[in-house]
């Protein structure tokens, strides 16, 4: 992990002094931001149970739900895609 961290830090911040410090500062900052976001949401427990609870009122089979989700995604992508003539 350390070797990969060093490689990526140097690619992003250069091969001079301070690259590792900058990368470490960014990593810690991102971790803090994620941890604070997790605290704000206050979610605890099993995420599978949470998803099952959210989907419990939907009255359709999983395959139909997958097809509808794919269609909704396709329409959203096409809506934002540039027109090609």
N, CA, C and O atoms as a CHARMM CRD file, in Angstrom:
* protein
*
  340
    1    1 UNK  N      0.83700  -1.17100   0.00000 PROA 1      0.00000
    2    1 UNK  CA     0.00000   0.00000   0.00000 PROA 1      0.00000
    3    1 UNK  C      0.89200   1.24800   0.00000 PROA 1      0.00000
    4    1 UNK  O      0.60800   2.23000  -0.68700 PROA 1      0.00000
    5    2 UNK  N      1.97000   1.18900   0.78100 PROA 2      0.00000
    6    2 UNK  CA     2.85600   2.35300   0.84100 PROA 2      0.00000
    7    2 UNK  C      3.49000   2.63200  -0.51900 PROA 2      0.00000
    8    2 UNK  O      3.57300   3.78300  -0.94600 PROA 2      0.00000
    9    3 UNK  N      3.93800   1.57400  -1.19800 PROA 3      0.00000
   10    3 UNK  CA     4.55500   1.75100  -2.51200 PROA 3      0.00000
   11    3 UNK  C      3.57800   2.38300  -3.49400 PROA 3      0.00000
   12    3 UNK  O      3.93800   3.29500  -4.23800 PROA 3      0.00000
   13    4 UNK  N      2.35400   1.90000  -3.49200 PROA 4      0.00000
   14    4 UNK  CA     1.32900   2.44100  -4.40200 PROA 4      0.00000
   15    4 UNK  C      1.01400   3.89400  -4.05100 PROA 4      0.00000
   16    4 UNK  O      0.84200   4.72700  -4.94000 PROA 4      0.00000
   17    5 UNK  N      0.94000   4.19400  -2.75800 PROA 5      0.00000
   18    5 UNK  CA     0.69400   5.56800  -2.30800 PROA 5      0.00000
   19    5 UNK  C      1.79900   6.48900  -2.82000 PROA 5      0.00000
   20    5 UNK  O      1.52400   7.56700  -3.34600 PROA 5      0.00000
   21    6 UNK  N      3.04600   6.05700  -2.66200 PROA 6      0.00000
   22    6 UNK  CA     4.17100   6.87500  -3.12000 PROA 6      0.00000
   23    6 UNK  C      4.11300   7.10900  -4.62400 PROA 6      0.00000
   24    6 UNK  O      4.32500   8.22700  -5.09500 PROA 6      0.00000
   25    7 UNK  N      3.82500   6.04900  -5.37400 PROA 7      0.00000
   26    7 UNK  CA     3.73700   6.17600  -6.83600 PROA 7      0.00000
   27    7 UNK  C      2.68000   7.19700  -7.24100 PROA 7      0.00000
   28    7 UNK  O      2.94000   8.09300  -8.04400 PROA 7      0.00000
   29    8 UNK  N      1.49100   7.04900  -6.67700 PROA 8      0.00000
   30    8 UNK  CA     0.39300   7.94400  -7.04200 PROA 8      0.00000
   31    8 UNK  C      0.64000   9.37500  -6.57500 PROA 8      0.00000
   32    8 UNK  O      0.30300  10.33100  -7.27500 PROA 8      0.00000
   33    9 UNK  N      1.23100   9.51800  -5.38700 PROA 9      0.00000
   34    9 UNK  CA     1.53300  10.85700  -4.87700 PROA 9      0.00000
   35    9 UNK  C      2.50200  11.57300  -5.81500 PROA 9      0.00000
   36    9 UNK  O      2.32300  12.75200  -6.11800 PROA 9      0.00000
   37   10 UNK  N      3.51200  10.86600  -6.26700 PROA 10     0.00000
   38   10 UNK  CA     4.50500  11.48400  -7.14300 PROA 10     0.00000
   39   10 UNK  C      3.94300  11.77100  -8.53000 PROA 10     0.00000
   40   10 UNK  O      4.31000  12.76200  -9.16200 PROA 10     0.00000
   41   11 UNK  N      3.05800  10.90700  -8.99800 PROA 11     0.00000
   42   11 UNK  CA     2.42300  11.18100 -10.28800 PROA 11     0.00000
   43   11 UNK  C      1.58200  12.44900 -10.21400 PROA 11     0.00000
   44   11 UNK  O      1.57500  13.25300 -11.14600 PROA 11     0.00000
   45   12 UNK  N      0.87500  12.62400  -9.10100 PROA 12     0.00000
   46   12 UNK  CA    -0.03600  13.76100  -8.98300 PROA 12     0.00000
   47   12 UNK  C      0.68800  15.05200  -8.60000 PROA 12     0.00000
   48   12 UNK  O      0.40600  16.11000  -9.16200 PROA 12     0.00000
   49   13 UNK  N      1.62100  14.96900  -7.64600 PROA 13     0.00000
   50   13 UNK  CA     2.24100  16.17700  -7.10000 PROA 13     0.00000
   51   13 UNK  C      3.69000  16.38600  -7.54900 PROA 13     0.00000
   52   13 UNK  O      4.33400  17.34700  -7.13000 PROA 13     0.00000
   53   14 UNK  N      4.19800  15.50400  -8.38700 PROA 14     0.00000
   54   14 UNK  CA     5.56300  15.65500  -8.86900 PROA 14     0.00000
   55   14 UNK  C      6.54800  14.85300  -8.03500 PROA 14     0.00000
   56   14 UNK  O      6.19800  14.27900  -7.00400 PROA 14     0.00000
   57   15 UNK  N      7.76600  14.82900  -8.49900 PROA 15     0.00000
   58   15 UNK  CA     8.77500  13.98800  -7.87900 PROA 15     0.00000
   59   15 UNK  C      9.68000  14.76500  -6.93200 PROA 15     0.00000
   60   15 UNK  O     10.71600  14.25500  -6.50700 PROA 15     0.00000
   61   16 UNK  N      9.30100  15.98200  -6.60100 PROA 16     0.00000
   62   16 UNK  CA    10.10000  16.80700  -5.70600 PROA 16     0.00000
   63   16 UNK  C      9.68600  16.64100  -4.25500 PROA 16     0.00000
   64   16 UNK  O      8.82700  15.83200  -3.90500 PROA 16     0.00000
   65   17 UNK  N     10.34100  17.44900  -3.42600 PROA 17     0.00000
   66   17 UNK  CA    10.03400  17.44200  -1.99500 PROA 17     0.00000
   67   17 UNK  C      8.58900  17.87500  -1.76600 PROA 17     0.00000
   68   17 UNK  O      8.07000  18.75400  -2.45400 PROA 17     0.00000
   69   18 UNK  N      7.96500  17.25100  -0.80500 PROA 18     0.00000
   70   18 UNK  CA     6.62700  17.65300  -0.40100 PROA 18     0.00000
   71   18 UNK  C      5.49600  16.88200  -1.05300 PROA 18     0.00000
   72   18 UNK  O      4.34100  17.03000  -0.65500 PROA 18     0.00000
   73   19 UNK  N      5.80700  16.05400  -2.05500 PROA 19     0.00000
   74   19 UNK  CA     4.73800  15.32200  -2.73300 PROA 19     0.00000
   75   19 UNK  C      4.00500  14.37900  -1.78400 PROA 19     0.00000
   76   19 UNK  O      2.77600  14.30500  -1.79600 PROA 19     0.00000
   77   20 UNK  N      4.76600  13.66000  -0.96500 PROA 20     0.00000
   78   20 UNK  CA     4.13300  12.71800  -0.03200 PROA 20     0.00000
   79   20 UNK  C      3.32000  13.44800   1.03000 PROA 20     0.00000
   80   20 UNK  O      2.24200  12.99500   1.41400 PROA 20     0.00000
   81   21 UNK  N      3.83000  14.55900   1.49500 PROA 21     0.00000
   82   21 UNK  CA     3.08700  15.34400   2.50000 PROA 21     0.00000
   83   21 UNK  C      1.78100  15.86700   1.92700 PROA 21     0.00000
   84   21 UNK  O      0.74200  15.82000   2.58600 PROA 21     0.00000
   85   22 UNK  N      1.83600  16.36800   0.69300 PROA 22     0.00000
   86   22 UNK  CA     0.61300  16.87000   0.06300 PROA 22     0.00000
   87   22 UNK  C     -0.40400  15.74300  -0.11200 PROA 22     0.00000
   88   22 UNK  O     -1.59300  15.91800   0.15300 PROA 22     0.00000
   89   23 UNK  N      0.08000  14.59100  -0.55900 PROA 23     0.00000
   90   23 UNK  CA    -0.82700  13.46300  -0.76200 PROA 23     0.00000
   91   23 UNK  C     -1.40800  12.98200   0.56300 PROA 23     0.00000
   92   23 UNK  O     -2.59200  12.65300   0.64000 PROA 23     0.00000
   93   24 UNK  N     -0.58900  12.94100   1.59400 PROA 24     0.00000
   94   24 UNK  CA    -1.07400  12.51700   2.91400 PROA 24     0.00000
   95   24 UNK  C     -2.10700  13.49500   3.45300 PROA 24     0.00000
   96   24 UNK  O     -3.12400  13.08600   4.01300 PROA 24     0.00000
   97   25 UNK  N     -1.84600  14.78200   3.28600 PROA 25     0.00000
   98   25 UNK  CA    -2.79600  15.79600   3.72900 PROA 25     0.00000
   99   25 UNK  C     -4.12500  15.64600   2.99500 PROA 25     0.00000
  100   25 UNK  O     -5.19000  15.73100   3.60700 PROA 25     0.00000
  101   26 UNK  N     -4.06300  15.42200   1.68800 PROA 26     0.00000
  102   26 UNK  CA    -5.28700  15.23300   0.90100 PROA 26     0.00000
  103   26 UNK  C     -6.02800  13.97400   1.33800 PROA 26     0.00000
  104   26 UNK  O     -7.25300  13.98600   1.45700 PROA 26     0.00000
  105   27 UNK  N     -5.29200  12.88600   1.57700 PROA 27     0.00000
  106   27 UNK  CA    -5.91600  11.62800   1.99200 PROA 27     0.00000
  107   27 UNK  C     -6.61000  11.77400   3.34500 PROA 27     0.00000
  108   27 UNK  O     -7.73500  11.30800   3.52900 PROA 27     0.00000
  109   28 UNK  N     -5.94000  12.41500   4.27600 PROA 28     0.00000
  110   28 UNK  CA    -6.52600  12.59700   5.61100 PROA 28     0.00000
  111   28 UNK  C     -7.74400  13.51800   5.53200 PROA 28     0.00000
  112   28 UNK  O     -8.76100  13.27400   6.18100 PROA 28     0.00000
  113   29 UNK  N     -7.62900  14.56500   4.73800 PROA 29     0.00000
  114   29 UNK  CA    -8.75300  15.48400   4.57200 PROA 29     0.00000
  115   29 UNK  C     -9.96700  14.76000   3.98700 PROA 29     0.00000
  116   29 UNK  O    -11.09100  14.95000   4.45000 PROA 29     0.00000
  117   30 UNK  N     -9.73500  13.93800   2.97800 PROA 30     0.00000
  118   30 UNK  CA   -10.83400  13.16400   2.37200 PROA 30     0.00000
  119   30 UNK  C    -11.43500  12.19200   3.37800 PROA 30     0.00000
  120   30 UNK  O    -12.65300  12.02100   3.42900 PROA 30     0.00000
  121   31 UNK  N    -10.58400  11.55700   4.17600 PROA 31     0.00000
  122   31 UNK  CA   -11.07900  10.61200   5.16600 PROA 31     0.00000
  123   31 UNK  C    -11.95000  11.32800   6.19400 PROA 31     0.00000
  124   31 UNK  O    -13.02200  10.84000   6.55300 PROA 31     0.00000
  125   32 UNK  N    -11.49000  12.47700   6.66200 PROA 32     0.00000
  126   32 UNK  CA   -12.27000  13.25300   7.63700 PROA 32     0.00000
  127   32 UNK  C    -13.61200  13.65400   7.04400 PROA 32     0.00000
  128   32 UNK  O    -14.64600  13.54000   7.70200 PROA 32     0.00000
  129   33 UNK  N    -13.59600  14.12200   5.81000 PROA 33     0.00000
  130   33 UNK  CA   -14.84200  14.52800   5.15400 PROA 33     0.00000
  131   33 UNK  C    -15.81000  13.35200   5.05900 PROA 33     0.00000
  132   33 UNK  O    -17.00000  13.51000   5.33000 PROA 33     0.00000
  133   34 UNK  N    -15.31800  12.18300   4.67900 PROA 34     0.00000
  134   34 UNK  CA   -16.17400  10.99600   4.58400 PROA 34     0.00000
  135   34 UNK  C    -16.70300  10.57400   5.94700 PROA 34     0.00000
  136   34 UNK  O    -17.87000  10.20400   6.07600 PROA 34     0.00000
  137   35 UNK  N    -15.84200  10.62900   6.96900 PROA 35     0.00000
  138   35 UNK  CA   -16.26400  10.24200   8.31000 PROA 35     0.00000
  139   35 UNK  C    -17.32500  11.21000   8.84300 PROA 35     0.00000
  140   35 UNK  O    -18.29400  10.78400   9.47200 PROA 35     0.00000
  141   36 UNK  N    -17.14400  12.50900   8.59100 PROA 36     0.00000
  142   36 UNK  CA   -18.13500  13.48600   9.04300 PROA 36     0.00000
  143   36 UNK  C    -19.45600  13.31000   8.30500 PROA 36     0.00000
  144   36 UNK  O    -20.52400  13.46300   8.89900 PROA 36     0.00000
  145   37 UNK  N    -19.39400  12.99500   7.03600 PROA 37     0.00000
  146   37 UNK  CA   -20.61800  12.74900   6.26400 PROA 37     0.00000
  147   37 UNK  C    -21.35000  11.52400   6.81500 PROA 37     0.00000
  148   37 UNK  O    -22.57600  11.52500   6.92400 PROA 37     0.00000
  149   38 UNK  N    -20.60300  10.49500   7.15600 PROA 38     0.00000
  150   38 UNK  CA   -21.21100   9.29400   7.73300 PROA 38     0.00000
  151   38 UNK  C    -21.86600   9.60900   9.07300 PROA 38     0.00000
  152   38 UNK  O    -22.92200   9.06100   9.38900 PROA 38     0.00000
  153   39 UNK  N    -21.25100  10.48400   9.86200 PROA 39     0.00000
  154   39 UNK  CA   -21.85200  10.88700  11.13800 PROA 39     0.00000
  155   39 UNK  C    -23.15100  11.64400  10.91700 PROA 39     0.00000
  156   39 UNK  O    -24.12500  11.44600  11.64400 PROA 39     0.00000
  157   40 UNK  N    -23.16400  12.51800   9.90800 PROA 40     0.00000
  158   40 UNK  CA   -24.37400  13.31400   9.64600 PROA 40     0.00000
  159   40 UNK  C    -25.53000  12.43600   9.19800 PROA 40     0.00000
  160   40 UNK  O    -26.67300  12.67300   9.59100 PROA 40     0.00000
  161   41 UNK  N    -25.25500  11.44100   8.39400 PROA 41     0.00000
  162   41 UNK  CA   -26.34700  10.58500   7.92800 PROA 41     0.00000
  163   41 UNK  C    -26.86200   9.71100   9.05000 PROA 41     0.00000
  164   41 UNK  O    -28.03600   9.34200   9.07000 PROA 41     0.00000
  165   42 UNK  N    -25.99000   9.38000   9.98200 PROA 42     0.00000
  166   42 UNK  CA   -26.41100   8.61700  11.14100 PROA 42     0.00000
  167   42 UNK  C    -26.84600   7.19800  10.82400 PROA 42     0.00000
  168   42 UNK  O    -27.52200   6.56800  11.63800 PROA 42     0.00000
  169   43 UNK  N    -26.47800   6.68400   9.67000 PROA 43     0.00000
  170   43 UNK  CA   -26.90100   5.33300   9.31400 PROA 43     0.00000
  171   43 UNK  C    -26.06300   4.30500  10.05100 PROA 43     0.00000
  172   43 UNK  O    -24.83300   4.35200  10.03000 PROA 43     0.00000
  173   44 UNK  N    -26.73600   3.39400  10.69000 PROA 44     0.00000
  174   44 UNK  CA   -26.09300   2.26500  11.33400 PROA 44     0.00000
  175   44 UNK  C    -26.91400   1.02700  11.01500 PROA 44     0.00000
  176   44 UNK  O    -28.13000   1.10200  10.84500 PROA 44     0.00000
  177   45 UNK  N    -26.25700  -0.07500  10.93900 PROA 45     0.00000
  178   45 UNK  CA   -26.97100  -1.31600  10.69800 PROA 45     0.00000
  179   45 UNK  C    -26.57900  -1.95400   9.38900 PROA 45     0.00000
  180   45 UNK  O    -25.60000  -1.56700   8.75100 PROA 45     0.00000
  181   46 UNK  N    -27.35400  -2.93100   9.00800 PROA 46     0.00000
  182   46 UNK  CA   -27.07800  -3.70800   7.81400 PROA 46     0.00000
  183   46 UNK  C    -27.64600  -2.99100   6.59100 PROA 46     0.00000
  184   46 UNK  O    -28.85500  -2.77200   6.52000 PROA 46     0.00000
  185   47 UNK  N    -26.79200  -2.61800   5.61600 PROA 47     0.00000
  186   47 UNK  CA   -27.29800  -1.90800   4.44200 PROA 47     0.00000
  187   47 UNK  C    -28.25900  -2.74300   3.60200 PROA 47     0.00000
  188   47 UNK  O    -29.14600  -2.19200   2.94900 PROA 47     0.00000
  189   48 UNK  N    -28.09400  -4.06100   3.61100 PROA 48     0.00000
  190   48 UNK  CA   -29.00900  -4.92300   2.85200 PROA 48     0.00000
  191   48 UNK  C    -30.41000  -4.84300   3.44900 PROA 48     0.00000
  192   48 UNK  O    -31.39700  -4.76400   2.71800 PROA 48     0.00000
  193   49 UNK  N    -30.49500  -4.86300   4.76300 PROA 49     0.00000
  194   49 UNK  CA   -31.79800  -4.72000   5.42100 PROA 49     0.00000
  195   49 UNK  C    -32.41600  -3.35700   5.11100 PROA 49     0.00000
  196   49 UNK  O    -33.62600  -3.25000   4.91400 PROA 49     0.00000
  197   50 UNK  N    -31.57900  -2.31400   5.06800 PROA 50     0.00000
  198   50 UNK  CA   -32.08800  -0.96800   4.76600 PROA 50     0.00000
  199   50 UNK  C    -32.66100  -0.92000   3.35500 PROA 50     0.00000
  200   50 UNK  O    -33.73500  -0.35700   3.14000 PROA 50     0.00000
  201   51 UNK  N    -31.95300  -1.50500   2.39400 PROA 51     0.00000
  202   51 UNK  CA   -32.43100  -1.51100   1.01300 PROA 51     0.00000
  203   51 UNK  C    -33.71100  -2.33100   0.90700 PROA 51     0.00000
  204   51 UNK  O    -34.65700  -1.93300   0.22700 PROA 51     0.00000
  205   52 UNK  N    -33.73700  -3.47100   1.57800 PROA 52     0.00000
  206   52 UNK  CA   -34.94300  -4.29700   1.55600 PROA 52     0.00000
  207   52 UNK  C    -36.13200  -3.52600   2.11400 PROA 52     0.00000
  208   52 UNK  O    -37.24600  -3.65600   1.60800 PROA 52     0.00000
  209   53 UNK  N    -35.90800  -2.73300   3.14300 PROA 53     0.00000
  210   53 UNK  CA   -36.98000  -1.93000   3.71300 PROA 53     0.00000
  211   53 UNK  C    -37.47700  -0.86800   2.75500 PROA 53     0.00000
  212   53 UNK  O    -38.68100  -0.62800   2.66200 PROA 53     0.00000
  213   54 UNK  N    -36.56200  -0.22900   2.04100 PROA 54     0.00000
  214   54 UNK  CA   -36.93300   0.80800   1.07400 PROA 54     0.00000
  215   54 UNK  C    -37.72300   0.20700  -0.07600 PROA 54     0.00000
  216   54 UNK  O    -38.65500   0.83000  -0.58700 PROA 54     0.00000
  217   55 UNK  N    -37.35400  -1.00000  -0.48500 PROA 55     0.00000
  218   55 UNK  CA   -38.00600  -1.63400  -1.63800 PROA 55     0.00000
  219   55 UNK  C    -39.21400  -2.49100  -1.25900 PROA 55     0.00000
  220   55 UNK  O    -39.84500  -3.07800  -2.13800 PROA 55     0.00000
  221   56 UNK  N    -39.54600  -2.57300   0.01500 PROA 56     0.00000
  222   56 UNK  CA   -40.60600  -3.49000   0.44500 PROA 56     0.00000
  223   56 UNK  C    -41.97700  -3.14700  -0.12200 PROA 56     0.00000
  224   56 UNK  O    -42.81700  -4.03800  -0.25100 PROA 56     0.00000
  225   57 UNK  N    -42.23100  -1.89000  -0.46300 PROA 57     0.00000
  226   57 UNK  CA   -43.53600  -1.49300  -0.98800 PROA 57     0.00000
  227   57 UNK  C    -43.65900  -1.67800  -2.49900 PROA 57     0.00000
  228   57 UNK  O    -44.74300  -1.49300  -3.05200 PROA 57     0.00000
  229   58 UNK  N    -42.58100  -2.03600  -3.16500 PROA 58     0.00000
  230   58 UNK  CA   -42.61400  -2.20200  -4.62000 PROA 58     0.00000
  231   58 UNK  C    -43.19300  -3.57000  -4.94300 PROA 58     0.00000
  232   58 UNK  O    -42.72100  -4.59500  -4.45300 PROA 58     0.00000
  233   59 UNK  N    -44.22200  -3.56500  -5.77500 PROA 59     0.00000
  234   59 UNK  CA   -44.92100  -4.80100  -6.09300 PROA 59     0.00000
  235   59 UNK  C    -44.56600  -5.26200  -7.50800 PROA 59     0.00000
  236   59 UNK  O    -45.39100  -5.18900  -8.41800 PROA 59     0.00000
  237   60 UNK  N    -43.33000  -5.73600  -7.68200 PROA 60     0.00000
  238   60 UNK  CA   -42.91700  -6.31000  -8.95800 PROA 60     0.00000
  239   60 UNK  C    -41.73900  -7.23400  -8.71100 PROA 60     0.00000
  240   60 UNK  O    -41.06300  -7.14200  -7.68600 PROA 60     0.00000
  241   61 UNK  N    -41.50500  -8.11000  -9.64900 PROA 61     0.00000
  242   61 UNK  CA   -40.40100  -9.04800  -9.54400 PROA 61     0.00000
  243   61 UNK  C    -39.08000  -8.33300  -9.80500 PROA 61     0.00000
  244   61 UNK  O    -39.05200  -7.27300 -10.43000 PROA 61     0.00000
  245   62 UNK  N    -37.98700  -8.92100  -9.32100 PROA 62     0.00000
  246   62 UNK  CA   -36.67800  -8.28800  -9.44400 PROA 62     0.00000
  247   62 UNK  C    -36.25900  -8.09000 -10.90000 PROA 62     0.00000
  248   62 UNK  O    -35.63400  -7.08300 -11.23300 PROA 62     0.00000
  249   63 UNK  N    -36.59700  -9.03900 -11.76500 PROA 63     0.00000
  250   63 UNK  CA   -36.21700  -8.91000 -13.18100 PROA 63     0.00000
  251   63 UNK  C    -36.93300  -7.72000 -13.81500 PROA 63     0.00000
  252   63 UNK  O    -36.32300  -6.95900 -14.56600 PROA 63     0.00000
  253   64 UNK  N    -38.20900  -7.55500 -13.52300 PROA 64     0.00000
  254   64 UNK  CA   -38.94800  -6.40900 -14.05300 PROA 64     0.00000
  255   64 UNK  C    -38.37000  -5.09800 -13.51700 PROA 64     0.00000
  256   64 UNK  O    -38.25100  -4.11800 -14.25200 PROA 64     0.00000
  257   65 UNK  N    -38.01500  -5.08800 -12.24000 PROA 65     0.00000
  258   65 UNK  CA   -37.40900  -3.90500 -11.64200 PROA 65     0.00000
  259   65 UNK  C    -36.07500  -3.57700 -12.33100 PROA 65     0.00000
  260   65 UNK  O    -35.78100  -2.40800 -12.58300 PROA 65     0.00000
  261   66 UNK  N    -35.28500  -4.58600 -12.62900 PROA 66     0.00000
  262   66 UNK  CA   -34.02100  -4.38100 -13.34100 PROA 66     0.00000
  263   66 UNK  C    -34.26100  -3.78400 -14.71500 PROA 66     0.00000
  264   66 UNK  O    -33.55800  -2.86200 -15.12600 PROA 66     0.00000
  265   67 UNK  N    -35.25200  -4.30700 -15.42700 PROA 67     0.00000
  266   67 UNK  CA   -35.56200  -3.78800 -16.76700 PROA 67     0.00000
  267   67 UNK  C    -36.01100  -2.32600 -16.70100 PROA 67     0.00000
  268   67 UNK  O    -35.59700  -1.50400 -17.51800 PROA 67     0.00000
  269   68 UNK  N    -36.84400  -2.01900 -15.73800 PROA 68     0.00000
  270   68 UNK  CA   -37.30400  -0.62600 -15.60200 PROA 68     0.00000
  271   68 UNK  C    -36.16300   0.31200 -15.23000 PROA 68     0.00000
  272   68 UNK  O    -36.08400   1.43100 -15.73700 PROA 68     0.00000
  273   69 UNK  N    -35.27800  -0.14200 -14.34500 PROA 69     0.00000
  274   69 UNK  CA   -34.12600   0.67900 -13.96800 PROA 69     0.00000
  275   69 UNK  C    -33.21300   0.89900 -15.17100 PROA 69     0.00000
  276   69 UNK  O    -32.71000   2.00400 -15.37100 PROA 69     0.00000
  277   70 UNK  N    -32.99900  -0.13500 -15.96500 PROA 70     0.00000
  278   70 UNK  CA   -32.16200  -0.00500 -17.17600 PROA 70     0.00000
  279   70 UNK  C    -32.78500   0.97300 -18.15800 PROA 70     0.00000
  280   70 UNK  O    -32.08000   1.78800 -18.75400 PROA 70     0.00000
  281   71 UNK  N    -34.07200   0.90200 -18.32900 PROA 71     0.00000
  282   71 UNK  CA   -34.76600   1.80300 -19.25100 PROA 71     0.00000
  283   71 UNK  C    -34.69900   3.24900 -18.76000 PROA 71     0.00000
  284   71 UNK  O    -34.47200   4.16900 -19.54500 PROA 71     0.00000
  285   72 UNK  N    -34.89900   3.43700 -17.46500 PROA 72     0.00000
  286   72 UNK  CA   -34.81400   4.78700 -16.90400 PROA 72     0.00000
  287   72 UNK  C    -33.40800   5.35600 -17.08000 PROA 72     0.00000
  288   72 UNK  O    -33.24700   6.52900 -17.41700 PROA 72     0.00000
  289   73 UNK  N    -32.40500   4.53300 -16.85500 PROA 73     0.00000
  290   73 UNK  CA   -31.02800   4.97200 -17.03300 PROA 73     0.00000
  291   73 UNK  C    -30.76600   5.32700 -18.50100 PROA 73     0.00000
  292   73 UNK  O    -30.16000   6.35800 -18.79600 PROA 73     0.00000
  293   74 UNK  N    -31.22300   4.47600 -19.41000 PROA 74     0.00000
  294   74 UNK  CA   -31.02400   4.71500 -20.84000 PROA 74     0.00000
  295   74 UNK  C    -31.66900   6.02700 -21.26800 PROA 74     0.00000
  296   74 UNK  O    -31.06700   6.80000 -22.01200 PROA 74     0.00000
  297   75 UNK  N    -32.89000   6.28300 -20.80400 PROA 75     0.00000
  298   75 UNK  CA   -33.57000   7.52500 -21.15400 PROA 75     0.00000
  299   75 UNK  C    -32.85200   8.74300 -20.58700 PROA 75     0.00000
  300   75 UNK  O    -32.76900   9.77600 -21.25100 PROA 75     0.00000
  301   76 UNK  N    -32.33900   8.63400 -19.38000 PROA 76     0.00000
  302   76 UNK  CA   -31.61100   9.74600 -18.76900 PROA 76     0.00000
  303   76 UNK  C    -30.32100  10.03000 -19.53700 PROA 76     0.00000
  304   76 UNK  O    -29.97000  11.18800 -19.76200 PROA 76     0.00000
  305   77 UNK  N    -29.62500   8.98000 -19.93400 PROA 77     0.00000
  306   77 UNK  CA   -28.38200   9.15700 -20.69600 PROA 77     0.00000
  307   77 UNK  C    -28.68600   9.79900 -22.03800 PROA 77     0.00000
  308   77 UNK  O    -27.99300  10.72800 -22.45400 PROA 77     0.00000
  309   78 UNK  N    -29.70500   9.31900 -22.71200 PROA 78     0.00000
  310   78 UNK  CA   -30.06200   9.88200 -24.02200 PROA 78     0.00000
  311   78 UNK  C    -30.50200  11.32000 -23.90100 PROA 78     0.00000
  312   78 UNK  O    -30.22200  12.12400 -24.78900 PROA 78     0.00000
  313   79 UNK  N    -31.18200  11.66500 -22.83000 PROA 79     0.00000
  314   79 UNK  CA   -31.64200  13.03000 -22.62200 PROA 79     0.00000
  315   79 UNK  C    -30.46700  14.00000 -22.52500 PROA 79     0.00000
  316   79 UNK  O    -30.56000  15.13500 -22.99300 PROA 79     0.00000
  317   80 UNK  N    -29.36600  13.56300 -21.92400 PROA 80     0.00000
  318   80 UNK  CA   -28.21300  14.43700 -21.71500 PROA 80     0.00000
  319   80 UNK  C    -27.12600  14.24800 -22.76300 PROA 80     0.00000
  320   80 UNK  O    -26.11100  14.94400 -22.73500 PROA 80     0.00000
  321   81 UNK  N    -27.32600  13.32100 -23.68000 PROA 81     0.00000
  322   81 UNK  CA   -26.33000  13.08300 -24.72400 PROA 81     0.00000
  323   81 UNK  C    -26.45700  14.16600 -25.81200 PROA 81     0.00000
  324   81 UNK  O    -27.55900  14.62000 -26.12200 PROA 81     0.00000
  325   82 UNK  N    -25.31500  14.56700 -26.38200 PROA 82     0.00000
  326   82 UNK  CA   -25.39200  15.55100 -27.46200 PROA 82     0.00000
  327   82 UNK  C    -26.08200  14.95100 -28.68600 PROA 82     0.00000
  328   82 UNK  O    -25.93300  13.76700 -28.98700 PROA 82     0.00000
  329   83 UNK  N    -26.83000  15.79000 -29.37400 PROA 83     0.00000
  330   83 UNK  CA   -27.53400  15.31900 -30.58700 PROA 83     0.00000
  331   83 UNK  C    -26.51800  15.03500 -31.68400 PROA 83     0.00000
  332   83 UNK  O    -25.60400  15.82200 -31.93100 PROA 83     0.00000
  333   84 UNK  N    -26.69700  13.91200 -32.32300 PROA 84     0.00000
  334   84 UNK  CA   -25.81500  13.53700 -33.44800 PROA 84     0.00000
  335   84 UNK  C    -26.66000  13.43700 -34.68100 PROA 84     0.00000
  336   84 UNK  O    -27.54700  12.58900 -34.77800 PROA 84     0.00000
  337   85 UNK  N    -26.38200  14.31200 -35.63300 PROA 85     0.00000
  338   85 UNK  CA   -27.14800  14.30900 -36.87200 PROA 85     0.00000
  339   85 UNK  C    -26.33400  13.75800 -37.99800 PROA 85     0.00000
  340   85 UNK  O    -26.81700  13.67800 -39.12700 PROA 85     0.00000
